[in-house]
């Protein structure tokens, strides 16, 4: 394994690990706050139990997210010192703002977790709200920095040096808005459906369980609207790619030749030698229609870039197809659940819907990971699109396979522990027999009020 | 004062805050490892309760320092990342294990053998991380994180020798003892009964004496290890007043502990550690990475610095009241 590949692998593993915790850290506080608010309004102890379980989940995931995020901020320099030397002054700004958002999140999460009986109920709910808001803001700032790597702006390149640096223009790069919307919606959709899916699975075994019914409802409220909006945001992203990152779009769609009326390619395997995609279903003019809202528009293919500036086309194409398929599935299930709820049906007794939601449990996260792979692998061989190659950014230190393996083992180990803790702490049915009944237990009102987390 | 100087000072303030706040959280882990006697479990519970609500916020000071460093002084960040790759990677492993093990320990639910393993992992990581942090500081202060090397230089000379020195190791030891001292002093205020408070008073007094020993060791090794810092600390016009104030803080901390005036001891201990840090910072100024990279030389373009200082001012408006609220809720006088 070359040092460049080891460095890329270590960065990839670190990001793939961190993104899960970041995504849950954005969405789970929303669920926690909704549950707490319902508890304050209705007085049902089930809602308090849910709020406290989701708070515990947030605590565990936020802690691991905070430390794995620290690793990433250092790794920018440990693995990519030349990238940071060039990019730091231009795009450090959103990282600094993210620092403040993250600070706010950590402060108010501490207050929320440990402050149940130290501050007023209103202040406590507000603290949870600030955690949710600053979590979303952190995510947006980091994505804005990544967007700049895809669509660099805010400087001029003179003899390999950046001059006339304008950090605000760098933040306002053309990829920032589509990426920020897409990632934020993805966080709510993936987390909402992961939580809803697990409770749907438990409801299939135990359909009357009041605890799981409430958990399912709140998780869907967070996840379903985002899943429905996500295809619209995906369209915005695709149109951005067609204009600003044509090679990435061409790789994602496995479009080898530039052409008018380009088809939308579903599935298939890109044959790199023959420069065609085999076994695919083509929808005529579909890509031109999606990318430019014009069936006759010219879409740039991979032939628009020299062969040595192509990304790994099969990997990007496969990841993209998977992301789109999973996103479509989540959107359809969300519409289905919304339609059933609108018609006044009891979702917890619709076994086919429950099965569909249960199946969605891991799918949102797989979509997040594959989407991230599209944006990162699709930009290669560049670390800053058109400006700096990844190979020129890597540290001169040899032996990078050692830290790569070390951090990979560490993260695998932590991942197993977290999964086990979440099951033990959050998902297992509460051992309160009355809560297994269909109706809200009458004696639960206020009975646990004021109890600490 | 140029903008770069202001920004360097802010980075240093963030490091200072990390040392006196986050450092004490590491120190708490050290005392969890060394817990003993009749009140072993109660000592550990006290430590966990003291750290729980604040450690993540305290940890963010380090992240803030890092992002300000790579935005404002990218050349310094790039060089640190290359030459101190190994100790910084080890610091990261320590940070990851400390943070996650603490959370697993406290949020794991049942108090079984597995939970105790997490407690031990947390404590050991709290012991190792400060040493490595100190080693990186020692490497910077000694002037070993210096300019470009010849391409044929051997691995050891480039990536190990700058930080594996007696001086850097002594700074690592000093950091560990200083963090443990801070934690013990703060814990005397957190304890709600006399026995626990006395436990940590004794620990604070011994750590205070050990800190003086570690400081003398660092000073002795600095003649060879970090001549520039040593010269700065002796010859600069501000040297004598700084030493006087530092000495006063040290004596005040120990006397206040002796007299059981814990509030005063907390202030004096935090001041002592801060003054020592600023002594290091001032003595290597104007260099950010001695002997060749100055604050100005490593600084980002003026447009970036202006925006960054503006963002810092805005951020402080959000951050400082929030921090005040956090510490008032959890570290004020016990209400319940």
Boltz contact constraints between the chains, C-beta under 6 A:
constraints:
  - contact:
      token1: [A, 56]
      token2: [B, 107]
      max_distance: 6.0
  - contact:
      token1: [A, 59]
      token2: [B, 107]
      max_distance: 6.0
  - contact:
      token1: [A, 60]
      token2: [B, 103]
      max_distance: 6.0
  - contact:
      token1: [A, 60]
      token2: [B, 107]
      max_distance: 6.0
  - contact:
      token1: [A, 63]
      token2: [B, 99]
      max_distance: 6.0
  - contact:
      token1: [A, 63]
      token2: [B, 103]
      max_distance: 6.0
  - contact:
      token1: [A, 64]
      token2: [B, 100]
      max_distance: 6.0
  - contact:
      token1: [A, 66]
      token2: [B, 56]
      max_distance: 6.0
  - contact:
      token1: [A, 67]
      token2: [B, 95]
      max_distance: 6.0
  - contact:
      token1: [A, 67]
      token2: [B, 96]
      max_distance: 6.0
  - contact:
      token1: [A, 67]
      token2: [B, 99]
      max_distance: 6.0
  - contact:
      token1: [A, 70]
      token2: [B, 63]
      max_distance: 6.0
  - contact:
      token1: [A, 70]
      token2: [B, 95]
      max_distance: 6.0
  - contact:
      token1: [A, 71]
      token2: [B, 92]
      max_distance: 6.0
  - contact:
      token1: [A, 73]
      token2: [B, 63]
      max_distance: 6.0
  - contact:
      token1: [A, 73]
      token2: [B, 66]
      max_distance: 6.0
  - contact:
      token1: [A, 74]
      token2: [B, 88]
      max_distance: 6.0
  - contact:
      token1: [A, 74]
      token2: [B, 92]
      max_distance: 6.0
  - contact:
      token1: [A, 77]
      token2: [B, 77]
      max_distance: 6.0
  - contact:
      token1: [A, 77]
      token2: [B, 81]
      max_distance: 6.0
  - contact:
      token1: [A, 78]
      token2: [B, 81]
      max_distance: 6.0
  - contact:
      token1: [A, 78]
      token2: [B, 85]
      max_distance: 6.0
  - contact:
      token1: [A, 81]
      token2: [B, 78]
      max_distance: 6.0
  - contact:
      token1: [A, 81]
      token2: [B, 81]
      max_distance: 6.0
  - contact:
      token1: [A, 81]
      token2: [B, 82]
      max_distance: 6.0
  - contact:
      token1: [A, 84]
      token2: [B, 70]
      max_distance: 6.0
  - contact:
      token1: [A, 84]
      token2: [B, 74]
      max_distance: 6.0
  - contact:
      token1: [A, 84]
      token2: [B, 77]
      max_distance: 6.0
  - contact:
      token1: [A, 84]
      token2: [B, 78]
      max_distance: 6.0
  - contact:
      token1: [A, 85]
      token2: [B, 74]
      max_distance: 6.0
  - contact:
      token1: [A, 85]
      token2: [B, 78]
      max_distance: 6.0
  - contact:
      token1: [A, 88]
      token2: [B, 70]
      max_distance: 6.0
  - contact:
      token1: [A, 88]
      token2: [B, 71]
      max_distance: 6.0
  - contact:
      token1: [A, 88]
      token2: [B, 74]
      max_distance: 6.0
  - contact:
      token1: [A, 89]
      token2: [B, 74]
      max_distance: 6.0
  - contact:
      token1: [A, 89]
      token2: [B, 300]
      max_distance: 6.0
  - contact:
      token1: [A, 89]
      token2: [B, 301]
      max_distance: 6.0
  - contact:
      token1: [A, 89]
      token2: [B, 304]
      max_distance: 6.0
  - contact:
      token1: [A, 92]
      token2: [B, 70]
      max_distance: 6.0
  - contact:
      token1: [A, 92]
      token2: [B, 71]
      max_distance: 6.0
  - contact:
      token1: [A, 95]
      token2: [B, 67]
      max_distance: 6.0
  - contact:
      token1: [A, 96]
      token2: [B, 67]
      max_distance: 6.0
  - contact:
      token1: [A, 96]
      token2: [B, 71]
      max_distance: 6.0
  - contact:
      token1: [A, 96]
      token2: [B, 311]
      max_distance: 6.0
  - contact:
      token1: [A, 99]
      token2: [B, 63]
      max_distance: 6.0
  - contact:
      token1: [A, 99]
      token2: [B, 64]
      max_distance: 6.0
  - contact:
      token1: [A, 99]
      token2: [B, 67]
      max_distance: 6.0
  - contact:
      token1: [A, 100]
      token2: [B, 315]
      max_distance: 6.0
  - contact:
      token1: [A, 102]
      token2: [B, 60]
      max_distance: 6.0
  - contact:
      token1: [A, 103]
      token2: [B, 60]
      max_distance: 6.0
  - contact:
      token1: [A, 103]
      token2: [B, 319]
      max_distance: 6.0
  - contact:
      token1: [A, 104]
      token2: [B, 322]
      max_distance: 6.0
  - contact:
      token1: [A, 106]
      token2: [B, 56]
      max_distance: 6.0
  - contact:
      token1: [A, 106]
      token2: [B, 57]
      max_distance: 6.0
  - contact:
      token1: [A, 106]
      token2: [B, 60]
      max_distance: 6.0
  - contact:
      token1: [A, 107]
      token2: [B, 57]
      max_distance: 6.0
  - contact:
      token1: [A, 107]
      token2: [B, 322]
      max_distance: 6.0
  - contact:
      token1: [A, 107]
      token2: [B, 326]
      max_distance: 6.0
  - contact:
      token1: [A, 110]
      token2: [B, 53]
      max_distance: 6.0
  - contact:
      token1: [A, 110]
      token2: [B, 54]
      max_distance: 6.0
  - contact:
      token1: [A, 110]
      token2: [B, 57]
      max_distance: 6.0
  - contact:
      token1: [A, 110]
      token2: [B, 326]
      max_distance: 6.0
  - contact:
      token1: [A, 111]
      token2: [B, 326]
      max_distance: 6.0
  - contact:
      token1: [A, 111]
      token2: [B, 329]
      max_distance: 6.0
  - contact:
      token1: [A, 114]
      token2: [B, 52]
      max_distance: 6.0
  - contact:
      token1: [A, 114]
      token2: [B, 53]
      max_distance: 6.0
  - contact:
      token1: [A, 115]
      token2: [B, 329]
      max_distance: 6.0
  - contact:
      token1: [A, 118]
      token2: [B, 329]
      max_distance: 6.0
  - contact:
      token1: [A, 165]
      token2: [B, 301]
      max_distance: 6.0
  - contact:
      token1: [A, 165]
      token2: [B, 303]
      max_distance: 6.0
  - contact:
      token1: [A, 165]
      token2: [B, 304]
      max_distance: 6.0
  - contact:
      token1: [A, 167]
      token2: [B, 304]
      max_distance: 6.0
  - contact:
      token1: [A, 167]
      token2: [B, 307]
      max_distance: 6.0
  - contact:
      token1: [A, 395]
      token2: [B, 82]
      max_distance: 6.0
  - contact:
      token1: [A, 397]
      token2: [B, 85]
      max_distance: 6.0
  - contact:
      token1: [A, 397]
      token2: [B, 159]
      max_distance: 6.0
  - contact:
      token1: [A, 403]
      token2: [B, 89]
      max_distance: 6.0
  - contact:
      token1: [A, 414]
      token2: [B, 100]
      max_distance: 6.0
  - contact:
      token1: [A, 424]
      token2: [B, 109]
      max_distance: 6.0
  - contact:
      token1: [A, 425]
      token2: [B, 109]
      max_distance: 6.0
